[in-house]
Amino acid sequence: MRRGLIALSCAMIGAFALAGCGAGEPNEYPADARTQFESSCPLQDEMCACTWDRLTRTLSYDEYDAALERFAREGLMDPRVTRARSYCLERHPS
């Protein structure tokens, strides 16, 4: 009985770990948000394209907009934005 519970626990932990892997579908963003992003980071650049992809998969548009407002107001970057950018910088060094 105990081995069965341990095996079940391990299987559940593995399933939860795998569920966190991979990117989900991108969130809907208005076209002007993409245009604004591209004004400082053109999507023809692999790092910029990667960052936009990661941002849209990680943050909803409302979260992204709030992160931009917070950065403009307080100079503090949302950690999710920093992680998306860091992920892409590591994979697409200049």
Backbone hydrogen bonds, N-H to C=O, Kabsch-Sander energy under -0.5 kcal/mol:
donor,donor_aa,acceptor,acceptor_aa,energy
5,L,1,M,-1.8
6,I,2,R,-2.3
7,A,3,R,-2.7
8,L,4,G,-2.3
9,S,5,L,-2.7
10,C,6,I,-2.6
11,A,7,A,-2.3
12,M,8,L,-2.4
13,I,9,S,-2.4
14,G,10,C,-2.4
15,A,11,A,-2.2
16,F,12,M,-2.4
17,A,13,I,-2.3
18,L,14,G,-2.4
19,A,15,A,-2.0
20,G,16,F,-1.1
21,C,18,L,-1.3
27,N,56,T,-3.5
33,A,30,P,-1.2
34,R,30,P,-1.2
35,T,31,A,-2.2
36,Q,32,D,-2.3
37,F,33,A,-2.2
38,E,34,R,-2.8
39,S,35,T,-1.2
40,S,36,Q,-0.6
40,S,37,F,-1.3
41,C,37,F,-1.6
45,D,42,P,-1.8
49,A,45,D,-2.7
50,C,46,E,-2.4
51,T,47,M,-2.4
52,W,48,C,-2.8
53,D,49,A,-2.2
54,R,50,C,-2.7
55,L,51,T,-2.9
56,T,52,W,-2.5
57,R,53,D,-1.4
58,T,54,R,-1.5
59,L,55,L,-3.0
61,Y,28,E,-0.5
64,Y,60,S,-2.5
65,D,61,Y,-3.0
66,A,62,D,-2.3
67,A,63,E,-2.2
68,L,64,Y,-2.3
69,E,65,D,-2.3
70,R,66,A,-2.6
71,F,67,A,-2.2
72,A,68,L,-2.4
73,R,69,E,-2.5
74,E,70,R,-3.4
75,G,70,R,-0.8
75,G,71,F,-1.5
76,L,70,R,-0.8
77,M,75,G,-0.5
81,V,78,D,-0.9
82,T,78,D,-2.0
83,R,79,P,-2.5
84,A,80,R,-2.0
85,R,81,V,-2.5
86,S,82,T,-2.8
87,Y,83,R,-2.7
88,C,84,A,-1.8
89,L,85,R,-2.6
90,E,86,S,-2.2
91,R,87,Y,-1.1
92,H,88,C,-2.0
